[in-house]
């Protein structure tokens, strides 16, 4: 689905959504300094942007714009790991219902590839693998060796650790996670502004948090997940504003910015390219075959969880996509043959930041209102 037109809107539900995101009147937390929302439909993109991508201590603020690079956070789970698994399933190299141990020996407790994609393997949601000095393969082994937190298969329990294991599985089959994602996803989908560990050149980079303060607080408080350890166990904490560094602690400290659950930098344009590539697949002419795309975009035991993809029920079409901790999200709306993307730098806010999910739900509502407008006026 080639893009023939990109328009920066000045009056539209998308503009209203950006204004709402940047408003300090909400009681949901400090507003992000910058925001961008965009919709793709019929080969055309409409977007609205406002605020700043980062406040620069050595110069004027950097505006949020169409070419802004952002840390994708958990959107990496989809654009990186899940998409690579789609391609490997498409090629017959991985079977969704095969035991994970078939590809990662020793992981006999962790169910099937499908279980991990649907967050039903019973793993912990999060654990700071770097806290005890684990790196690379040792960090994967630590994630796999932690006691299960839930009974496998009893319910959906969103897990970073599960996607760390899936990233290791992709690396085992393909030889290297970043190279496999490049070969199977980034190049076939035409994602020229997406890469692991560092942003692609060519545009400004949005800031995220001040160092690792959020994860330090999680470790100290044990909220929302108890941790066996203390911040004093680790000497590599960052205390500067993160610009062009992966925000997620496990991805950065334990995996050098290349992990199954986080690590990609991207742009709104590439998120929409990826989404429209999925739509092309459903039409029979995309990088992944129709049946494979349709299978991954099908809710499982939990109606709000497909294979890797989250599911939001909208009036006009279910939306399949993912959110990312830095304030990023995207979705594909198959029944509307449309896609939506949101970029914010919520972690760069001047106070406790707003949660991503409420912002994203308002953006999805604005996108639906935009799509209902006749002839994209």
N, C-alpha and C positions, 0 to 999 in steps of 0.2 A: 504494500500500500504506500506508494511514493507520495511525499508531501509536496504539494504544488504551491502552497500559500501559507505564510506565517504572518499573523496580524496581531499587533499590540493594541489591545482594547482600551478605550477610555470611558466607556459607559456600557455596562452589561452586568448580569448577575455575578460574573467572575470578578469584576472590579469591586462590586459590593463585598464579595467574600474576602478579597485582599484587605479592604478597608476594615472589615470586621476583625480579621486576624491581627491587624496592627493596632487595634483600638485598645487603649489602656483602661477602658471602662469596665471590662469583664472582671468578675471576682474569681476567675479560674486560675489566676496566676499572672505573672508579668508577660506582657506581649512580646513576641519575637521582634527583633529589630527590623527584619525584612521578611518578605513573603512573595511567592510567585505561584499562581495557579494556571493551569492550561488544560485545554480540551482538544483532542484530535478527532476528526470525523470527516469521512469522504475525502481524504487526502489534504484536508485543510486544518491548520492549527490556529486557535485563538488563545491568547494568554493575557494576563494582567499581572503587573509586578509593582511593588512599592517598598519603601524603606531601604535599609542598607544591609549588604551582605556581611560587612564587619566594620567595627569602629577601629580605625587605625590610630595608634598612639603617636605615630610619627608623621601623620599626614591627614588629609581630609577623609571622611568616611567613604567606603567603597559601596556604590549603589548595587542593589539587587537587580539583576537583569537576566535576559534570556540566555546569556552565555555563562552564568554563574555556575561554578563547580561546587558540589556539596558532598560531604560524607554521607553515604547512603545508609549506613547502619544496617539494620536487619533487612532492608530491601535487598541486600546482598544475598540473603537466603534464597531469593527468587531469581534475580537477574544473573546470579552466579551459580550457586549450587543446584537449585531446582531445575533451572534451564539446562545445565550440563547433564543432569540425570535424565531429563526428557530426551535429550539427544542420544544418550547411551541406551535408554530403553528403546528408542526409535530404531537404533542400529542392532538391537538384539544382544547387546553386551551386558545388560543388567535386566533382571526380572524383578518386578516390584514385590512379588510375594515370596521371593527367595530370602532365606535367613541372612541377616547382616553378616553373620560369621562366614558365609561363603566367600565374601570378599575381604573381610577383616577378621582373620582367625583369632579366636579367643573371646569374641563378643557373643557368646551363646545366650546371654541373658537379655539381649536387646531386640529380640523379635525380628521383624522383616524390614526391608527398605520402606515399604508402605507404612509400617508402624511409626518409623522415625519421621517420615514426611507428614504424617497426620498428628504428630506429637502425642502418640499413644504408647510409647515404649516405657513409660514409668520413670524417666530420668529426672534429675533435678532441673529446675528452670535455669539456674545460674549458679556458678561457683567460680571464684577467682583462681584459676589454675596457676597463674603466675605467682601467687602469694608465697608459695614454697619453692619457687625457682624453676618450675616445670616449663619446658620449652619444646616446641615442635612435637616430635613423636612421643616424648615423655608426657607432654600436656595431653595428647590424645589418650594415652594409656591411663592417665590420672582421671580424665573425664569418664572413660569406660569403666574404671575400677571403683568409682564411688558407689556406695550402697544405693540401690534404687529407692526413690522417694515415694513411688506409687506402685500399685499392682499393675503390671503391664496389661494394656488393653482395657483397663477399667474406665478410662475417660481421657479427654484431651487435656494435657498439661503442657502448655507452651514451653519449649526447651531450647535454649541456646546450645546446651551440651549435645542434644540430639543432632543439631545441624553441624556442630563441630565434627561429630562422627561421620555424618554424611559427606562433609568436605574431605575427610580422610579417605572415605570410600571412593569418591571421585578421583582423588589423587592416586589411590592404589590401582584403579582401573586405567586411568589415563596417563599416569606417570608423574604428574605435577598438577596441582590444583589450578594455579594461575594460567599455565600453558594450555591446559585442557579447556578451561573456560574461554580463553582467547580463541582456540581452534573451533570449539563447538558452539559458542554463543556470540561473543563479541564480533567476530568477523562475519559469520553468516547473517546476523541481525543488523549489521552495519553500525555497531555502537562504537563510533570513533572517539567519543568523549568519556568513555568509561574504562577504568583500570583499577587494579588493586594497589593499595598502600600509599600512593601519591596521586594527586589530581593530574589529569591530562593538561598539557599546556594550551593556551589560547584564550583564557578568560579569567576573571577574578574568582577567588576562592572564598566561600563563606566560612566564618568562624564558628566553632562549636563552644564547648565548655572551657572553663579555666582549669586546665590540667585534669587530674584524676579525682577531683574533689567529690564528685557524685559517688564513685565507687568506694572511696575512702569512707564516706558516710554510711554506705550500705554495710561495709564490713564492721565498722564500729558499732552500729545500731543493731545489726542482725535483721534489719527490715529492708526488703520484704522476705529475705531468705537468711536463715542462720548460717554462719560461717565458722568453721573450726580454725581460727587464726586471728591475728591482729594486724593493724596497719604497720606496726613496727617490725613485722616479719619481712617486709619488702623495702628495699632501698631505692627502687627506681621510679618513685612517684614523679609525675610531671606537675609543675605548678604555674606554667605559662598558658596564655590563651592558645588554644589549639587551632592552627590554621594550616591545612595541608597535612595534618597528622591524623591517623585513624583514632576516633574517639574511644571506641570500645577497648577496655583494658585487656581482655583476653586476646583479642585480635592483634592489638599493638604489641603488648609485652610478651605474650606466649608464642605468637605466630608471625611476627614481623610484618603484620598488616595484610596477610593472606590467610583467610580462614573460611570455614564453611558457613559461619553464621554472620560475619561482618567483614569489612575491609575494603569494599569498593567505594570509589568516588565516581560520581556521575553528574549528569545535567538533566533538566526537564526534557530537553530534546531527545536525549537517548532513552529516557524512560518511556516516552511516547513512541519512539522507534521500536523498542522492544515490544510494547503492547500491540502496536499495529502489526508487528511481525507475527504475533500470536493470532491476530485476526486473519492475517493472510493464510496462516496455517489452517485455520478453520474453513477458509475458502478453497483450500486445496493447493495453494501455490506459495506456501511459506517455507521457512527453513526446517520446520518440524512437520511431520505428516499429520493430516487432519485427525485421525483416530487417536493419536498420541496426545495431541493438544487437548482434544475433547475429554480424554480420560483424566488428564491432570486438572482440567477445569470442571470437575464433578465433585460435589460435596460427598464426604464419606460418612462415617458413623455420627460425626458432629455436623449438623447442617451448616455451620459457619466455618468449616475447615475442609478444603480440598487437599490435593496432593501438593503440599508446600504452600499453596495459595490460601489466603483468608478469603472468606465470602461475606459480602454485605448485601442484604436484600433491599433493593431499591424499587420504587414503583414501576419503573419502565424496564428494568433489566437487572438480574443479579450482577454484582461487580466482584471481580476476582483480582486480588493484588496483595499488597503488603504495606505495612508502615515501617518506618525506621526511627530509632531513638533520637537522632539529631533533629527530627521534625520534618521528615520526608515521607512521602507516600505516593503510590500509583495504583491504578486499577484499569482493567479492561472490562468493557460492558458488551459482551458478545451479541446480545439481542439488539443493541443499538449500533453495533459495529463502530463503537467509539472508545476512547481512552481518556483517562484523567490523570494528571500529575500535580503534586503539591511539593513545593520547596519552602521550608522555613529554616531559620537558624535559632530556634527556640532556646537552645542551651547557651546562647550568647546574650540572653536577656539580662536586665539589670537587677532581677530578683528571682525568686523561685519560679521556674518556667511553667508554662501551661503544658498539659499533657498533649501528646500528639493526636490521640484518638478523637477527642471532641472537636479539635480543629478540623480533622480530616472528614468527619461526618458532616460538618457544615459545608466543606468544600464539595463533597459529593452531592449535597442538596443543591448547591449553587450550579454545579455542572449539569444536573438534571434540568434546572430552570433554563440554563443557557441552551441546552439541546432542544428544548421545547419551543424556543424562539423561532419564528418562521424565517427561513432563508438566512440564518446566521446574522440577523441584523443587530 
